[in-house]
Amino acid sequence: MIRAVVFDIGETLTSDTRYWGDWARWLGVPTHTMSALVGTVLAEGRDNADAIRIIRPGADVAAEWRARQAAGQSDALDESDLYPDVRPALARLQEAGLWVGIAGNQNAAVTELLRALNLPADGIATSGEWGVSKPSAAFFEQLKAWAPGEPHEIVYVGDHPANDVAPARAARLRAAHLRRGPIGLTTSAPDADWTVNSLTELADLLVGQ
């Protein structure tokens, strides 16, 4: 029996298009160059922030982010950042009686932006609020204390096998691998309970479990 479904954020519910487009404008490169560099570092198993360091060798990414904020380029998130299947799938799960949560690696400002979207979700939390981030075991222990149900009754949904699926399974949660975004589409998660191509497909699978 499934009682709760908890969703990752980036490239699960929201597209990273705006995020990397904003970085491209800040760094003064075309958006397709930024996208290609992000794809390159991800394919090599590196931190995606290395794409910024390729453009500005030796850059302190945190300092660059603070400079962006000082220039008025703070976090932004609105309806256009959501994938089209998000609202219908989350609403269907809620209507079926499942508890729906959203929890991922984002700062506290993004938490408030997510809440302002009034998504069909029973809870929204981020690493910025919890003080722990994925893929640490502490993040998933916090998630288990937050979402209702025994671990085997909670499903965690994400695109990243290493950050989402593997640590969720290690925490004895169920896990769904979403084939979305550059990581989700180019990596596999053989330890996932389900692999899906959309949240619509996932909702079809989980309703009635």
C-alpha positions in Angstrom: 0.0 0.0 0.0 1.3 3.5 -0.9 0.3 6.3 1.5 2.6 9.2 0.4 4.3 10.4 -2.7 7.1 12.9 -2.4 8.6 14.7 -5.4 12.0 16.1 -6.1 11.9 19.7 -7.6 14.4 20.5 -10.3 13.8 18.5 -13.6 11.0 16.6 -11.8 8.5 19.4 -11.3 10.3 22.4 -12.7 12.4 22.9 -15.8 16.0 24.2 -15.3 15.7 26.2 -18.5 15.2 29.6 -16.8 18.0 28.8 -14.2 20.7 28.2 -16.8 19.4 30.9 -19.1 19.9 33.4 -16.4 23.4 32.2 -15.8 24.2 32.4 -19.5 23.1 36.0 -19.6 25.1 36.8 -16.4 28.2 35.2 -17.9 27.7 36.7 -21.3 27.4 33.5 -23.4 24.6 32.2 -25.6 22.1 30.0 -23.9 22.9 27.1 -26.2 26.6 27.3 -25.1 25.6 27.2 -21.4 23.3 24.2 -22.1 26.0 22.4 -23.9 28.5 22.9 -21.2 26.1 21.8 -18.5 25.5 18.6 -20.6 29.2 18.0 -20.9 30.0 18.2 -17.2 27.0 16.1 -16.3 28.0 13.4 -18.8 31.5 13.4 -17.2 29.9 13.0 -13.7 31.0 16.4 -12.5 29.1 19.1 -10.5 27.0 21.1 -12.8 28.5 24.3 -11.4 31.7 23.3 -13.2 30.0 24.6 -16.4 30.3 28.1 -14.8 33.9 27.5 -14.0 34.7 26.5 -17.6 33.4 29.9 -18.7 35.1 31.7 -15.9 38.1 29.6 -14.8 38.7 29.8 -11.0 35.3 31.4 -10.4 33.9 31.3 -6.9 30.3 30.3 -7.9 28.9 31.3 -4.5 30.4 34.7 -4.9 29.1 35.0 -8.4 25.6 34.1 -7.1 25.8 36.8 -4.4 26.9 39.3 -7.1 23.8 38.3 -9.2 21.6 38.8 -6.2 23.1 42.2 -5.5 22.4 43.1 -9.2 18.7 42.2 -8.7 18.9 38.7 -10.3 17.4 36.7 -7.4 15.6 33.4 -7.7 12.5 33.4 -9.9 9.9 30.7 -10.3 6.4 30.9 -11.8 3.8 28.8 -13.6 5.9 28.8 -16.8 8.7 26.8 -15.1 6.4 23.9 -14.3 6.3 20.9 -16.6 2.7 20.5 -18.1 2.0 17.2 -16.3 2.7 18.5 -12.8 -0.6 19.9 -11.7 -2.8 17.2 -13.2 -0.7 14.4 -11.8 -0.4 15.8 -8.3 -4.1 16.6 -8.2 -4.9 13.0 -9.3 -2.8 11.5 -6.6 -4.4 13.7 -4.0 -7.9 12.9 -5.2 -7.0 9.2 -4.9 -6.3 9.8 -1.2 -2.5 9.9 -1.3 -0.5 12.5 0.7 1.5 14.5 -1.8 4.8 16.2 -0.7 7.5 18.2 -2.5 11.1 18.1 -1.1 14.4 18.8 -2.8 17.6 20.6 -2.8 16.7 24.3 -3.0 17.3 27.3 -0.8 14.7 28.7 1.5 13.7 31.5 -1.0 12.7 28.9 -3.5 10.5 27.2 -0.9 8.4 30.3 -0.6 8.2 30.7 -4.4 7.0 27.1 -4.6 4.3 27.7 -2.0 3.1 30.8 -3.8 2.3 28.5 -6.8 -0.5 26.8 -4.8 0.4 23.4 -6.1 -1.9 20.4 -5.2 0.5 19.3 -2.4 0.1 18.6 1.3 3.6 19.7 2.2 6.6 21.6 0.7 10.1 21.5 2.2 13.6 22.1 0.9 17.1 21.4 2.0 17.5 25.2 2.8 14.8 24.8 5.5 15.9 21.4 6.8 19.6 22.1 6.9 20.5 18.8 5.1 20.6 18.1 1.4 20.5 15.1 -0.9 22.0 12.6 -1.3 22.8 12.6 2.4 21.1 10.0 4.6 20.0 12.8 6.9 17.8 14.3 4.3 15.9 11.1 3.8 15.6 10.5 7.5 14.1 13.9 7.8 11.7 13.1 4.9 10.6 9.9 6.7 9.8 11.9 9.8 7.9 14.4 7.7 5.8 12.3 5.3 3.1 10.0 6.8 3.4 6.3 6.6 6.0 3.6 7.1 9.1 3.9 4.8 7.8 1.2 2.4 4.5 3.2 2.1 6.4 6.4 0.9 7.5 6.9 -2.7 10.2 9.3 -3.6 10.2 10.6 -7.2 13.2 12.1 -8.9 15.3 12.3 -12.1 18.7 11.6 -10.6 19.7 8.0 -9.8 22.5 8.9 -7.5 20.8 11.8 -5.7 17.3 10.6 -5.6 16.7 6.9 -6.3 19.7 5.3 -4.6 19.5 7.2 -1.3 15.8 6.8 -1.1 16.1 3.0 -1.5 18.9 3.0 1.1 16.5 4.7 3.4 14.0 1.8 2.7 11.6 4.1 0.8 10.1 3.1 -2.5 11.6 5.1 -5.4 10.4 6.2 -8.9 13.0 7.2 -11.5 11.6 9.9 -13.9 13.2 10.0 -17.3 13.2 13.8 -17.6 16.0 16.3 -18.0 19.6 15.6 -19.1 20.4 13.3 -16.1 17.1 11.5 -16.1 17.3 10.8 -19.8 20.9 9.7 -20.0 21.2 7.5 -16.8 19.4 4.5 -15.6 18.3 3.5 -12.2 18.0 -0.3 -12.0 17.2 -0.2 -8.3 14.1 2.0 -8.8 10.7 0.4 -8.1 9.3 2.2 -11.2 10.9 4.0 -14.2 8.5 6.4 -15.9 8.5 8.9 -18.7 6.1 11.3 -17.2 4.2 12.1 -14.0 1.0 11.2 -15.8 2.4 7.7 -16.2 3.5 7.6 -12.6 0.0 8.6 -11.3 -1.5 5.8 -13.4 0.8 3.3 -11.8 0.4 4.5 -8.2 -3.3 5.1 -8.0 -4.8 2.0 -6.5 -1.5 0.5 -5.3 
